[in-house]
C-alpha cells in the first residue's frame, strides 16, 4: 500500500478497524502496516449476501478469509466480528478494543449504509477514516454523496486521497477528525 496510508496509520495511537474484508487482501496489508496494533475486522461474509449487490463479487465466503488469515486469527493480531456493521451489538464489542485510531471502510456503499458506518466511527472517536471507492458514484456505490453529507457536520474533514492499489480508476479517500 501507499506511504500515505502508513503515515496516517502511525499518526495516532490505537487499533485499526476494517469494515468489509472480502477475501482478506486489504486485511493482510493493514497487518503489515499495523506494527503492534490489533486489526479488528467486521464482515458478515455469507450471512450478509442478501444485503449486497451482485456486483460486489459474490461469493467471498468466510473460509477463504480464514485460510489466508489463520495465523493472525489464532495469535490475536486479528479480531473478527462476523456481522453486519449495523449490528445492534457491534458498538459495544468494538468498545472493548478502544482506542481505534484508524478505519478502512469498504462495506456496503449505498449512501445510507456509508452514513451509518461513518456515524458509528464518529461515535467511537476514530481519528482517521479511509474510504474505498472515494470518488465512484454509481447505482451501488454512493460513497461521494455520503461523504459530502457527513462532512457538513464539521467533525471530520477530507485530508487527501490516493490511487487504489488495485487500480481501475479507484481511489481511497481520507477523513480526519477535526
Z-matrix of the N, CA and C atoms (Angstrom, degrees):
N
C 1 1.463
C 2 1.523 1 109.26
N 3 1.266 2 115.79 1 175.07
C 4 1.454 3 125.44 2 -174.15
C 5 1.533 4 113.23 3 -74.19
N 6 1.362 5 116.72 4 150.98
C 7 1.474 6 121.70 5 177.20
C 8 1.522 7 111.32 6 -60.73
N 9 1.332 8 116.88 7 -33.34
C 10 1.467 9 120.63 8 179.24
C 11 1.522 10 110.29 9 -58.91
N 12 1.309 11 116.04 10 -42.34
C 13 1.459 12 120.97 11 179.73
C 14 1.528 13 110.57 12 -61.08
N 15 1.314 14 117.52 13 -44.85
C 16 1.465 15 121.56 14 178.93
C 17 1.524 16 110.69 15 -61.46
N 18 1.320 17 117.53 16 -44.55
C 19 1.470 18 120.79 17 179.71
C 20 1.527 19 111.26 18 -60.87
N 21 1.324 20 116.57 19 -41.45
C 22 1.463 21 119.76 20 -179.15
C 23 1.532 22 111.72 21 -70.67
N 24 1.315 23 117.33 22 -35.49
C 25 1.469 24 120.60 23 177.12
C 26 1.526 25 110.17 24 -66.65
N 27 1.316 26 116.83 25 -39.01
C 28 1.469 27 121.58 26 -178.09
C 29 1.528 28 113.37 27 -79.88
N 30 1.308 29 118.29 28 -13.87
C 31 1.466 30 121.90 29 -173.21
C 32 1.529 31 113.27 30 -62.74
N 33 1.321 32 117.41 31 -35.03
C 34 1.461 33 122.09 32 -176.57
C 35 1.520 34 110.18 33 -126.23
N 36 1.332 35 115.80 34 151.31
C 37 1.460 36 121.17 35 173.27
C 38 1.521 37 108.60 36 -77.19
N 39 1.300 38 116.54 37 140.92
C 40 1.455 39 120.46 38 177.13
C 41 1.513 40 111.05 39 141.96
N 42 1.304 41 115.05 40 168.26
C 43 1.459 42 121.91 41 -178.74
C 44 1.519 43 111.13 42 -80.71
N 45 1.328 44 114.33 43 172.86
C 46 1.458 45 122.81 44 -179.10
C 47 1.528 46 108.35 45 -111.41
N 48 1.311 47 116.01 46 137.51
C 49 1.460 48 122.23 47 176.96
C 50 1.519 49 108.00 48 -116.60
N 51 1.315 50 115.92 49 139.60
C 52 1.467 51 121.34 50 173.80
C 53 1.519 52 107.56 51 -126.36
N 54 1.309 53 116.03 52 122.72
C 55 1.463 54 121.06 53 175.88
C 56 1.524 55 107.07 54 -107.60
N 57 1.325 56 116.12 55 113.66
C 58 1.456 57 122.46 56 -176.35
C 59 1.511 58 110.05 57 92.71
N 60 1.331 59 118.18 58 96.16
C 61 1.460 60 121.40 59 -173.28
C 62 1.523 61 114.78 60 -108.10
N 63 1.317 62 117.63 61 -21.64
C 64 1.462 63 119.18 62 -179.82
C 65 1.512 64 112.27 63 55.01
N 66 1.324 65 116.41 64 -127.96
C 67 1.461 66 121.39 65 -179.05
C 68 1.526 67 113.27 66 -80.29
N 69 1.336 68 117.79 67 -6.84
C 70 1.459 69 120.15 68 176.09
C 71 1.519 70 115.63 69 96.31
N 72 1.322 71 118.08 70 5.07
C 73 1.468 72 119.84 71 -178.14
C 74 1.529 73 112.08 72 -63.42
N 75 1.325 74 117.47 73 -43.84
C 76 1.467 75 120.33 74 177.59
C 77 1.523 76 109.79 75 -68.69
N 78 1.323 77 117.28 76 -36.01
C 79 1.467 78 120.98 77 177.78
C 80 1.527 79 109.90 78 -56.86
N 81 1.312 80 116.94 79 -44.72
C 82 1.468 81 121.35 80 179.39
C 83 1.528 82 110.48 81 -61.77
N 84 1.337 83 117.20 82 -41.98
C 85 1.468 84 120.31 83 177.77
C 86 1.525 85 111.05 84 -64.03
N 87 1.323 86 116.99 85 -39.92
C 88 1.467 87 120.59 86 178.76
C 89 1.530 88 111.00 87 -65.11
N 90 1.323 89 117.44 88 -38.88
C 91 1.467 90 121.21 89 177.29
C 92 1.523 91 109.88 90 -60.40
N 93 1.322 92 116.74 91 -43.52
C 94 1.469 93 121.04 92 179.80
C 95 1.529 94 111.48 93 -60.44
N 96 1.317 95 116.33 94 -35.83
C 97 1.463 96 121.16 95 -178.16
C 98 1.524 97 113.03 96 -85.87
N 99 1.318 98 116.95 97 -15.22
C 100 1.458 99 121.76 98 -168.53
C 101 1.521 100 115.66 99 -77.53
N 102 1.310 101 118.27 100 -18.48
C 103 1.469 102 121.69 101 -173.23
C 104 1.519 103 109.19 102 56.94
N 105 1.318 104 117.85 103 -115.62
C 106 1.471 105 120.90 104 -176.30
C 107 1.527 106 112.47 105 -97.64
N 108 1.295 107 117.42 106 11.14
C 109 1.467 108 120.53 107 -179.91
C 110 1.526 109 109.50 108 -82.72
N 111 1.307 110 115.17 109 152.67
C 112 1.462 111 120.24 110 173.13
C 113 1.528 112 108.73 111 -84.42
N 114 1.314 113 115.98 112 150.74
C 115 1.461 114 122.08 113 173.91
C 116 1.524 115 106.30 114 -112.72
N 117 1.324 116 115.26 115 115.70
C 118 1.461 117 122.00 116 -179.61
C 119 1.519 118 107.33 117 -99.34
N 120 1.313 119 116.33 118 125.98
C 121 1.463 120 121.90 119 -175.20
C 122 1.520 121 109.39 120 -114.27
N 123 1.338 122 115.05 121 133.84
C 124 1.466 123 122.27 122 175.10
C 125 1.528 124 107.56 123 -121.41
N 126 1.313 125 116.38 124 117.03
C 127 1.465 126 121.57 125 177.29
C 128 1.522 127 107.82 126 -162.42
N 129 1.340 128 117.92 127 133.08
C 130 1.467 129 119.58 128 179.13
C 131 1.526 130 113.55 129 -82.11
N 132 1.342 131 117.06 130 -12.13
C 133 1.460 132 122.41 131 -175.43
C 134 1.526 133 109.11 132 50.15
N 135 1.335 134 119.31 133 -132.25
C 136 1.474 135 121.22 134 -175.22
C 137 1.518 136 112.97 135 -56.24
N 138 1.316 137 117.12 136 -32.51
C 139 1.467 138 120.54 137 -176.22
C 140 1.525 139 112.93 138 -66.33
N 141 1.320 140 117.71 139 -14.37
C 142 1.459 141 120.76 140 -178.80
C 143 1.514 142 114.88 141 -107.97
N 144 1.336 143 117.27 142 5.98
C 145 1.451 144 119.43 143 -175.57
C 146 1.517 145 113.64 144 -59.50
N 147 1.307 146 117.70 145 -30.99
C 148 1.468 147 119.96 146 -179.89
C 149 1.529 148 111.36 147 -64.17
N 150 1.329 149 117.06 148 -25.42
C 151 1.460 150 121.86 149 -178.46
C 152 1.534 151 112.42 150 -85.11
N 153 1.334 152 117.37 151 -18.14
C 154 1.467 153 121.82 152 -171.04
C 155 1.515 154 113.20 153 -95.14
N 156 1.337 155 114.76 154 143.93
C 157 1.464 156 117.81 155 170.73
C 158 1.530 157 109.68 156 -71.93
N 159 1.305 158 117.14 157 149.52
C 160 1.470 159 121.61 158 -179.73
C 161 1.525 160 111.52 159 -59.35
N 162 1.330 161 117.56 160 -27.09
C 163 1.463 162 121.55 161 -177.79
C 164 1.524 163 112.83 162 -66.53
N 165 1.328 164 118.33 163 -11.07
C 166 1.465 165 121.59 164 179.25
C 167 1.523 166 111.95 165 -76.42
N 168 1.318 167 117.39 166 -1.77
C 169 1.450 168 119.97 167 175.01
C 170 1.511 169 115.06 168 88.24
N 171 1.303 170 117.44 169 38.96
C 172 1.459 171 120.28 170 176.79
C 173 1.517 172 108.98 171 -62.96
N 174 1.264 173 120.88 172 150.61
C 175 1.443 174 124.29 173 -7.38
C 176 1.532 175 111.44 174 -92.83
N 177 1.298 176 116.14 175 151.99
C 178 1.465 177 120.47 176 166.39
C 179 1.523 178 106.45 177 -131.57
N 180 1.309 179 115.00 178 83.09
C 181 1.458 180 120.58 179 -174.79
C 182 1.528 181 112.75 180 -69.09
N 183 1.303 182 114.09 181 156.03
C 184 1.460 183 122.51 182 179.98
C 185 1.527 184 112.04 183 -53.74
N 186 1.340 185 117.94 184 -36.09
C 187 1.472 186 120.31 185 -174.43
C 188 1.530 187 111.80 186 -60.10
N 189 1.326 188 118.43 187 -31.71
C 190 1.471 189 120.63 188 177.82
C 191 1.525 190 109.48 189 -69.16
N 192 1.333 191 116.67 190 -47.63
C 193 1.461 192 121.74 191 177.47
C 194 1.530 193 110.12 192 -57.86
N 195 1.324 194 116.66 193 -49.87
C 196 1.463 195 121.85 194 -176.58
C 197 1.528 196 112.05 195 -62.46
N 198 1.324 197 117.36 196 -36.95
C 199 1.470 198 119.35 197 -179.67
C 200 1.528 199 110.53 198 -68.56
N 201 1.323 200 118.17 199 -37.15
C 202 1.461 201 121.29 200 179.27
C 203 1.525 202 112.38 201 -72.65
N 204 1.325 203 116.75 202 -30.38
C 205 1.462 204 120.99 203 -172.51
C 206 1.526 205 113.60 204 -114.19
N 207 1.301 206 116.61 205 15.37
C 208 1.463 207 121.82 206 -175.57
C 209 1.532 208 112.25 207 -49.94
N 210 1.308 209 117.71 208 -49.53
C 211 1.469 210 122.20 209 -178.11
C 212 1.532 211 111.34 210 -59.35
N 213 1.328 212 116.73 211 -42.82
C 214 1.463 213 121.64 212 -176.45
C 215 1.529 214 112.46 213 -74.00
N 216 1.327 215 116.07 214 -32.77
C 217 1.460 216 120.11 215 175.89
C 218 1.535 217 109.89 216 -68.16
N 219 1.323 218 116.47 217 -38.70
C 220 1.472 219 121.15 218 -179.90
C 221 1.523 220 111.78 219 -68.78
N 222 1.344 221 117.48 220 -42.83
C 223 1.466 222 119.28 221 -174.38
C 224 1.529 223 113.44 222 -86.58
N 225 1.334 224 117.82 223 0.15
C 226 1.460 225 121.39 224 175.85
C 227 1.511 226 115.46 225 84.48
N 228 1.331 227 118.04 226 4.24
C 229 1.462 228 120.78 227 175.43
C 230 1.520 229 109.82 228 -65.49
N 231 1.340 230 116.13 229 -36.90
C 232 1.462 231 122.42 230 177.37
C 233 1.520 232 108.86 231 -110.85
N 234 1.319 233 115.18 232 129.48
C 235 1.465 234 122.54 233 174.73
C 236 1.522 235 106.00 234 -112.14
N 237 1.312 236 116.97 235 122.67
C 238 1.463 237 121.36 236 -175.86
C 239 1.516 238 111.18 237 -107.21
N 240 1.334 239 114.85 238 131.19
C 241 1.455 240 122.44 239 169.55
C 242 1.525 241 105.51 240 -114.77
N 243 1.313 242 116.20 241 103.53
C 244 1.465 243 122.17 242 -175.85
C 245 1.533 244 108.25 243 -85.66
N 246 1.341 245 114.25 244 80.04
C 247 1.467 246 120.65 245 -177.91
C 248 1.527 247 108.88 246 -158.72
N 249 1.309 248 115.31 247 170.50
C 250 1.461 249 120.76 248 173.06
C 251 1.528 250 108.68 249 -72.99
N 252 1.306 251 117.28 250 153.02
C 253 1.466 252 120.38 251 -178.76
C 254 1.531 253 112.35 252 -69.62
N 255 1.322 254 117.81 253 -16.42
C 256 1.472 255 119.63 254 176.96
C 257 1.532 256 112.22 255 -97.80
N 258 1.330 257 116.77 256 15.81
C 259 1.464 258 121.58 257 176.01
C 260 1.531 259 109.22 258 -59.58
N 261 1.321 260 116.87 259 135.10
C 262 1.472 261 121.86 260 -176.41
C 263 1.523 262 113.94 261 -60.55
N 264 1.324 263 118.00 262 -25.61
C 265 1.464 264 121.46 263 -175.94
C 266 1.528 265 113.15 264 -98.24
N 267 1.333 266 116.99 265 -5.60
C 268 1.464 267 119.62 266 -173.70
C 269 1.525 268 112.81 267 -63.67
N 270 1.314 269 118.40 268 -44.30
C 271 1.459 270 120.63 269 -176.38
C 272 1.531 271 111.03 270 -57.14
N 273 1.328 272 117.68 271 -43.83
C 274 1.470 273 119.57 272 -179.93
C 275 1.529 274 110.58 273 -67.52
N 276 1.332 275 118.07 274 -34.56
C 277 1.467 276 120.98 275 176.41
C 278 1.524 277 110.59 276 -65.91
N 279 1.318 278 116.89 277 -41.07
C 280 1.464 279 120.58 278 -179.32
C 281 1.521 280 111.75 279 -67.88
N 282 1.321 281 116.54 280 -32.63
C 283 1.469 282 120.42 281 179.38
C 284 1.528 283 112.43 282 -60.88
N 285 1.337 284 116.73 283 -22.34
C 286 1.463 285 120.67 284 177.97
C 287 1.526 286 112.18 285 -67.29
N 288 1.327 287 117.43 286 -17.04
C 289 1.462 288 121.78 287 -176.82
C 290 1.523 289 112.80 288 -119.15
N 291 1.321 290 116.40 289 25.05
C 292 1.463 291 120.25 290 177.37
C 293 1.525 292 109.73 291 -73.99
N 294 1.309 293 118.50 292 153.40
C 295 1.454 294 124.41 293 -1.31
C 296 1.525 295 111.82 294 -79.41
N 297 1.299 296 114.27 295 151.97
C 298 1.460 297 122.37 296 171.13
C 299 1.521 298 105.19 297 -110.88
N 300 1.308 299 116.32 298 116.57
C 301 1.461 300 119.83 299 -174.37
C 302 1.520 301 113.27 300 -97.92
N 303 1.337 302 116.87 301 -20.62
C 304 1.465 303 120.93 302 -173.24
C 305 1.519 304 108.85 303 -141.96
N 306 1.325 305 116.30 304 139.20
C 307 1.464 306 120.91 305 174.44
C 308 1.517 307 109.82 306 -133.59
N 309 1.331 308 115.75 307 132.98
C 310 1.459 309 121.67 308 170.15
C 311 1.519 310 105.86 309 -100.07
N 312 1.315 311 116.29 310 111.51
C 313 1.459 312 122.61 311 -173.80
C 314 1.526 313 110.24 312 -101.77
N 315 1.331 314 115.37 313 111.88
C 316 1.462 315 121.80 314 -179.76
C 317 1.527 316 109.31 315 -144.32
N 318 1.333 317 115.48 316 45.46
C 319 1.453 318 120.64 317 178.73
C 320 1.519 319 110.65 318 -90.04
N 321 1.322 320 115.84 319 -150.11
C 322 1.461 321 119.59 320 175.01
C 323 1.515 322 109.07 321 -59.17
N 324 1.305 323 117.59 322 137.55
C 325 1.460 324 120.83 323 -172.73
C 326 1.521 325 113.75 324 -107.97
N 327 1.319 326 116.61 325 15.62
C 328 1.455 327 119.26 326 170.58
C 329 1.524 328 107.45 327 -67.91
N 330 1.319 329 116.74 328 145.96
C 331 1.462 330 121.01 329 -175.55
C 332 1.530 331 112.30 330 -51.24
N 333 1.309 332 117.23 331 -48.67
C 334 1.461 333 121.23 332 -178.37
C 335 1.530 334 111.60 333 -61.02
N 336 1.327 335 117.04 334 -41.14
C 337 1.466 336 121.24 335 179.73
C 338 1.523 337 111.24 336 -66.57
N 339 1.328 338 117.14 337 -42.97
C 340 1.468 339 120.64 338 178.86
C 341 1.527 340 109.85 339 -63.52
N 342 1.325 341 117.05 340 -42.94
C 343 1.469 342 119.96 341 178.61
C 344 1.533 343 111.53 342 -63.07
N 345 1.334 344 117.76 343 -39.55
C 346 1.474 345 120.78 344 176.28
C 347 1.522 346 110.33 345 -61.55
N 348 1.338 347 116.52 346 -45.25
C 349 1.462 348 120.51 347 -179.94
C 350 1.529 349 110.89 348 -63.92
N 351 1.320 350 117.04 349 -43.49
C 352 1.468 351 120.64 350 179.50
C 353 1.534 352 111.05 351 -63.14
N 354 1.310 353 116.89 352 -39.12
C 355 1.475 354 120.31 353 177.38
C 356 1.522 355 111.45 354 -65.25
N 357 1.332 356 116.74 355 -39.76
C 358 1.463 357 120.70 356 176.16
C 359 1.529 358 109.72 357 -60.29
N 360 1.321 359 116.95 358 -46.92
C 361 1.468 360 121.25 359 -178.31
C 362 1.519 361 111.14 360 -64.77
N 363 1.312 362 116.14 361 -38.62
C 364 1.463 363 120.80 362 176.79
C 365 1.535 364 109.85 363 -61.66
N 366 1.326 365 116.81 364 -42.99
C 367 1.468 366 120.75 365 -178.57
C 368 1.529 367 111.89 366 -67.10
N 369 1.332 368 117.27 367 -22.55
C 370 1.461 369 122.45 368 178.15
C 371 1.532 370 111.88 369 -92.88
N 372 1.335 371 116.69 370 1.99
C 373 1.468 372 122.76 371 -179.53
C 374 1.522 373 113.48 372 58.93
N 375 1.327 374 116.43 373 38.98
C 376 1.463 375 120.90 374 176.52
C 377 1.526 376 107.77 375 -68.08
N 378 1.332 377 116.86 376 130.60
C 379 1.465 378 120.96 377 -175.82
C 380 1.521 379 113.77 378 -75.66
N 381 1.334 380 116.50 379 -45.59
C 382 1.467 381 121.83 380 -176.21
C 383 1.523 382 108.54 381 -123.64
N 384 1.326 383 116.04 382 131.61
C 385 1.460 384 122.05 383 175.89
C 386 1.522 385 107.89 384 -120.69
N 387 1.326 386 116.19 385 119.74
C 388 1.462 387 122.34 386 174.89
C 389 1.523 388 107.29 387 -99.40
N 390 1.314 389 116.90 388 127.81
C 391 1.467 390 121.18 389 -177.76
C 392 1.515 391 110.34 390 -115.72
N 393 1.333 392 115.35 391 123.24
C 394 1.459 393 120.46 392 175.91
C 395 1.527 394 108.90 393 -73.12
N 396 1.312 395 115.92 394 151.90
C 397 1.467 396 123.08 395 179.13
C 398 1.526 397 111.43 396 56.80
N 399 1.305 398 114.96 397 43.09
C 400 1.464 399 124.17 398 -174.10
C 401 1.523 400 113.86 399 -57.88
N 402 1.322 401 117.29 400 -31.77
C 403 1.467 402 120.25 401 -176.39
C 404 1.532 403 113.22 402 -113.50
N 405 1.319 404 116.78 403 7.41
C 406 1.471 405 119.58 404 -175.60
C 407 1.524 406 110.34 405 -95.48
N 408 1.311 407 115.72 406 114.78
C 409 1.462 408 122.11 407 178.43
C 410 1.528 409 107.61 408 -114.62
N 411 1.340 410 115.51 409 108.52
C 412 1.460 411 121.72 410 178.82
C 413 1.522 412 108.40 411 -137.07
N 414 1.304 413 116.15 412 -172.93
C 415 1.462 414 120.76 413 177.77
C 416 1.534 415 111.16 414 -62.81
N 417 1.335 416 117.45 415 -34.31
C 418 1.461 417 120.92 416 -177.30
C 419 1.529 418 113.31 417 -110.09
N 420 1.327 419 118.36 418 1.23
C 421 1.469 420 121.36 419 178.21
C 422 1.520 421 108.68 420 -134.37
N 423 1.309 422 115.56 421 103.57
C 424 1.462 423 120.69 422 -177.90
C 425 1.532 424 111.04 423 -118.94
N 426 1.324 425 115.39 424 36.82
C 427 1.463 426 120.85 425 -179.08
C 428 1.533 427 111.54 426 -59.45
N 429 1.343 428 120.00 427 -47.20
C 430 1.473 429 119.09 428 -178.01
C 431 1.530 430 113.64 429 -58.49
N 432 1.310 431 117.40 430 -43.84
C 433 1.469 432 118.76 431 -178.66
C 434 1.531 433 110.78 432 -68.76
N 435 1.326 434 117.83 433 -35.09
C 436 1.462 435 120.29 434 177.09
C 437 1.530 436 110.77 435 -66.09
N 438 1.323 437 116.99 436 -43.37
C 439 1.468 438 120.68 437 179.34
C 440 1.522 439 110.37 438 -62.38
N 441 1.327 440 116.95 439 -43.81
C 442 1.477 441 120.15 440 179.49
C 443 1.525 442 111.32 441 -59.10
N 444 1.313 443 117.39 442 -40.34
C 445 1.470 444 120.10 443 177.59
C 446 1.530 445 110.81 444 -68.83
N 447 1.330 446 116.65 445 -42.37
C 448 1.462 447 121.23 446 -175.52
C 449 1.532 448 111.90 447 -66.10
N 450 1.317 449 117.99 448 -42.67
C 451 1.474 450 119.17 449 -175.21
C 452 1.533 451 112.36 450 -72.97
N 453 1.314 452 117.90 451 -10.82
C 454 1.476 453 120.48 452 174.22
C 455 1.526 454 111.40 453 -63.46
N 456 1.344 455 116.14 454 -22.77
C 457 1.463 456 120.67 455 179.20
C 458 1.527 457 111.15 456 -71.07
N 459 1.314 458 116.56 457 -16.25
C 460 1.467 459 123.86 458 177.88
C 461 1.525 460 113.69 459 62.14
N 462 1.343 461 116.66 460 33.25
C 463 1.455 462 120.24 461 172.37
C 464 1.534 463 110.75 462 -101.92
N 465 1.327 464 116.04 463 -18.68
C 466 1.464 465 123.21 464 177.26
C 467 1.522 466 108.25 465 -135.31
N 468 1.341 467 114.96 466 155.42
C 469 1.448 468 120.39 467 174.67
C 470 1.521 469 109.34 468 -133.61
N 471 1.316 470 116.30 469 153.28
C 472 1.454 471 121.80 470 176.34
C 473 1.527 472 107.48 471 -74.30
N 474 1.344 473 116.24 472 127.60
C 475 1.466 474 120.17 473 -178.13
C 476 1.518 475 112.72 474 -117.76
N 477 1.318 476 117.89 475 8.36
C 478 1.459 477 120.09 476 176.06
C 479 1.501 478 112.83 477 142.58
N 480 1.317 479 114.36 478 -179.92
C 481 1.460 480 121.56 479 177.80
C 482 1.523 481 108.62 480 -155.22
N 483 1.332 482 115.23 481 160.62
C 484 1.454 483 122.16 482 176.67
C 485 1.521 484 108.07 483 -134.59
N 486 1.324 485 116.19 484 160.74
C 487 1.449 486 120.04 485 172.62
C 488 1.521 487 108.74 486 -70.38
N 489 1.310 488 115.66 487 139.02
C 490 1.460 489 121.19 488 178.82
C 491 1.530 490 108.46 489 -66.46
N 492 1.345 491 117.90 490 137.60
C 493 1.465 492 119.43 491 -179.44
C 494 1.524 493 113.87 492 -60.89
N 495 1.333 494 117.86 493 -23.96
C 496 1.460 495 120.53 494 178.15
C 497 1.525 496 112.28 495 -86.06
N 498 1.334 497 116.13 496 1.28
C 499 1.460 498 120.84 497 175.19
C 500 1.508 499 113.90 498 67.41
N 501 1.314 500 116.14 499 -136.21
C 502 1.459 501 124.91 500 179.82
C 503 1.524 502 111.79 501 59.23
N 504 1.347 503 117.19 502 29.10
C 505 1.457 504 120.89 503 178.37
C 506 1.509 505 114.37 504 73.74
N 507 1.322 506 117.62 505 9.46
C 508 1.469 507 121.44 506 -177.91
C 509 1.526 508 110.26 507 -85.47
N 510 1.316 509 115.20 508 153.11
C 511 1.461 510 120.82 509 177.22
C 512 1.529 511 110.23 510 -131.45
N 513 1.329 512 114.08 511 157.51
C 514 1.458 513 121.97 512 171.72
C 515 1.519 514 105.28 513 -114.83
N 516 1.329 515 116.67 514 123.22
C 517 1.462 516 121.41 515 179.05
C 518 1.507 517 110.10 516 -104.96
N 519 1.341 518 115.67 517 156.66
C 520 1.453 519 120.85 518 -176.63
C 521 1.531 520 111.25 519 -124.80
N 522 1.323 521 114.58 520 132.46
C 523 1.451 522 122.11 521 172.21
C 524 1.522 523 107.49 522 -112.97
N 525 1.337 524 115.76 523 142.40
C 526 1.457 525 119.74 524 177.15
C 527 1.517 526 108.65 525 -126.76
N 528 1.325 527 114.96 526 139.84
C 529 1.461 528 121.32 527 179.00
C 530 1.522 529 108.91 528 -62.62
N 531 1.327 530 116.28 529 133.98
C 532 1.474 531 121.59 530 -179.44
C 533 1.512 532 109.01 531 -83.45
